[in-house]
Amino acid sequence: MESTAVLLESKSSPINLLNEMQQLRLLGLLCDVTVSVEYQGVRAEFPAHKAVLAATSKFFKDVFLNEKPVDGPHSNVFLSEVQVADFASFLEFVYTARVEVEEDRVQRMLDVAEKLKCLDLSETCFQLKKQMLESVLLELQNFSEVQNSAEEEEGAAYPSVAKVEQDPSDPPEGAAAKPKEKPDKKKEVLKAPSAKIRRAS
């Protein structure tokens, strides 16, 4: 009688593997590549593992697969188009699947991901930029709604001003009455002296 196949799967194993590789890198153990980064006079060297870099970056994969055997087991890679801080963050991401950066560095990390052809980092940066943009748009929408409600409240508080603005061609009642009264007074003033003159004559 055949036995049924069962699946043995560990959900913690990938995380444990990454954590162990990160510890080996930080201690400089079993590292077989040194990446030298120089940008605008700032230079730093990063020991790492070819297998990890090749598995996470198509750029490094191409470099290592095209190496000549005479180069020896240890490789040296030179990068001049990436900032030191950005490459340090890149390494932390590929070894831990997470890294904390300032908001204004997200675009730079996306550029690094594209240069080094790291799809995971590229997608992560893209999603984060999308969330940041949506957050900004939501804040603008909320601000616009607050402004509109404030303007509506002001309109309700001053209805007479709104009426005058709606129909400025109609003159106010008081203004129409005053000009008519003045000519009448003048006529009365003129009539009075003429009557006196007649009596005197």
Disulfide bonds with the S-S distance in Angstrom:
none
